[in-house]
Amino acid sequence: MKGLEFDVVFIAMIVEEYTFNEIDVKLLYVSMTRALHRLFMFSEKNHHELVEKIACE
């Protein structure tokens, strides 16, 4: 069993962005894998290295 899952998940990266430290990687992975149908990510920047790296793996 994976834990709680939701139809839609919103991730907001407004003030701070995720970095390559261990806790940020784990938090982003958990939040991204909770979405059953849709995942929305909001950010002031168009480019996030960590998000792109996770998306490519």
C-alpha positions in Angstrom: 0.0 0.0 0.0 1.3 3.4 -1.1 -0.5 5.7 1.3 -3.0 8.5 0.5 -3.8 9.2 -3.1 -5.9 12.0 -4.6 -7.6 12.6 -7.9 -5.8 15.9 -8.3 -2.6 17.2 -6.7 -1.4 20.8 -6.9 2.3 21.6 -6.2 3.1 25.3 -5.7 6.7 26.4 -6.0 6.2 30.2 -5.6 8.6 31.5 -3.0 11.2 28.7 -2.8 12.0 26.0 -5.3 13.0 22.4 -4.8 16.8 21.8 -4.7 18.9 18.6 -5.0 19.1 18.0 -1.2 17.7 14.7 0.1 14.6 16.1 1.8 13.5 18.1 -1.2 13.9 15.1 -3.5 11.8 12.9 -1.2 9.1 15.6 -0.7 8.7 16.3 -4.4 8.7 12.5 -5.2 6.0 11.8 -2.6 3.8 14.8 -3.7 4.1 13.8 -7.4 3.2 10.2 -6.8 0.0 10.9 -4.9 -1.9 12.1 -8.0 -4.2 9.5 -9.5 -5.4 11.5 -12.5 -3.9 14.9 -12.7 -0.8 16.7 -11.4 -0.5 20.5 -11.6 2.7 22.3 -10.8 2.8 26.1 -10.4 5.9 28.2 -10.3 7.1 31.7 -11.0 10.0 30.2 -13.0 9.6 28.1 -16.2 12.7 26.0 -15.5 13.4 23.8 -12.5 16.4 21.5 -12.7 15.2 19.0 -10.1 11.7 18.7 -11.7 13.2 18.1 -15.1 15.7 15.5 -13.7 12.9 13.6 -12.0 10.6 13.8 -15.0 13.4 12.3 -17.2 14.1 9.3 -15.0 
